Amino acid sequence: MRPHRIRMCHGLVMNYGLYKKMEIYRAKPANKWEMTQFHADDYIDFLSRVTPENMDQFQKEQAKFNVGDDSPVFEGLFEYCGLSAGGSMEGAARLNRGLCDIAINWAGGLHHAKKSEASGFCYVNDIVLGILELLRYYARVLYIDIDVHHGDGVEEAFYTTDRVMTVSFHKYGEFFPGTGELKDVGVGKGKYYSVNFPLRDGIDDESYQSVFEPVIEKVMEWYRPSAIVLQCGGDSLSGDKLGCFNLSMKGHANCVRFVKKFNLPTLVLGGGGYTMRNVARAWAYETGVVVGQDIGPDMPYNDYYEYFGPDYQLDVRAGNMENMNTLDYLEKIKTQVYENLARTMFAPSVQMQEVPADEVISEDEDDEDADDRYPQSFWDRRIVPDNEYYDSDEGEGGGSQNEQNYGDEHGYDGDESDENRINGKESSTAGNTRSSSMDLGDSRPPAVSQDEEVQIAQILKEEEDRIIRPNDIHPNETAASERLSESGMIASPVAPSPGVEASPMESMEEGEVTSTKSGTPMEGGQEKMAVDLAPPEIDGATPSSQPQDGESTLEEGEIADSPHTQQ
């Protein structure tokens, strides 16, 4: 399962010009949570931690999860699993949203992986994860597997349900994984929804077509799927190192062409294939089939041109293997498959319910340039959870704090609106001896000392004997605003000393702000804003009777902040 073959296929797709008829995306790798939609938590945790350097520390886990022999540990294992699974899940999500008719992920198709076990070079079953994504929108999904090996991992995952029908054409006998007998038809609600067509060595294009097309035709007639997942394992091609079939490139591609004729949302995946040059040829040719473009046998020059010698042709020819699949044998198997399909009686349906929100694709990706490549940190910065604040990256202890912790430390009472927080408007909070700012936008309010707060409080105290109402002009308002405009700080009021009579504004609820626009014109025809705030209590703060130098300026449209309000 060398990733190098994917690069070879991609090079052919680009140099044949097939990319002009499709959109190419770099899928977001699947994370642990997404993988555990099917796989066990402890298994995924093991894959994320094991490396070739520390694998000796996980000998017990390797035996438990069948990692080591046919599924060895290698550098970048978990990243590889994330890319494979993420591509299939995102392709399925795009089909769900109607963004494409056919989605291709040649890095997917790892059909042997089990819930808590690796198998046959497969660690994370991207096919099951992709089908689970499709089932969120589609009532029935058909899975077709043309790999030389039986798709045991996918069949096992959906063995008891009728919402997924699995159809596998594979070599059966003394051959890995040893499953896929004709009598394996499912159990419970899934009985007769697992279709296995066991084949013998050396099957050629004509014989394969004689069973594939009529069986799929019957499946479509009886099951009537809403979407299709097609696994195109390349080890069924002639000359594969681990295969035993005798299919040519065009015979293999005929399966893709036939499935495409049904005009259903289709997810096309890769799979096995261990002769890299043949796998790359076949998948590039089948990409042309999917986009409806015929490509000639003359191979254009590409980065891996030397791998395709000595003929340098886009073709995989059938060999001279003996076909062990007699006509009588194929007809017998086909007849039994038809009988099993007839026992399904009718296409199953599901109860109508609300579709959960998409987890894979964000809405704004529709407007993104497909050629742009952004680091993961870019996408992380675009996520603004409603229940979190973000401290300044420049301060100590940068990172996110939850709402409760922030309120305990800074006196936040939780009454502010989410709109102000998300829009990134500036906020300041004052305590006994310090001020703190949150990095919600590009601007940060200046620090305000306690002495300056006392001075500002005196100015605002003079205005607390009344509530400003629209079009209500008070003589002291102009004088107070002019004194504030001489300072260079943001107003942050403090409580009056004990014994001072409470003003009407002190009866307001915490977090309330009364803001009115005065009718007094300022220079340039602008109007100034006046604000009355319910002052918080600060021990030892006594307002002076006269204003002092260094008091704050309220810019046009700016509202004074307190620990109970945030703009």
NORVEN-V154629 format. One record per run of one state. SS is the DSSP state (h for helix, s for strand, l for the rest). FROM is the first residue (numbers start at 1). LEN is the number of residues. If there is no record, write none. Layout:
((SS	FROM	LEN) (SS	FROM	LEN))
This chain:
((l	1	3) (h	4	12) (l	16	2) (h	18	4) (l	22	10) (h	32	4) (l	36	5) (h	41	9) (l	50	5) (h	55	10) (l	65	12) (h	77	20) (l	97	5) (s	102	4) (l	106	8) (s	114	1) (l	115	2) (s	117	1) (l	118	1) (s	119	1) (l	120	2) (s	122	1) (l	123	3) (h	126	9) (l	135	6) (s	141	5) (l	146	6) (h	152	6) (l	158	6) (s	164	8) (l	172	16) (h	188	3) (l	191	3) (s	194	6) (l	200	5) (h	205	19) (l	224	3) (s	227	5) (l	232	2) (h	234	3) (s	237	1) (l	238	9) (s	247	1) (l	248	1) (h	249	12) (l	261	4) (s	265	5) (l	270	6) (h	276	16) (l	292	6) (s	298	1) (l	299	6) (h	305	4) (l	309	4) (s	313	1) (l	314	13) (h	327	16) (l	343	20) (h	363	5) (l	368	8) (h	376	6) (l	382	6) (s	388	3) (l	391	9) (s	400	3) (h	403	8) (l	411	7) (h	418	6) (l	424	4) (s	428	3) (l	431	4) (s	435	3) (l	438	12) (h	450	12) (l	462	13) (h	475	10) (l	485	19) (h	504	4) (l	508	5) (s	513	9) (l	522	1) (h	523	3) (l	526	1) (s	527	7) (l	534	28) (s	562	1) (l	563	2) (s	565	1) (l	566	2))
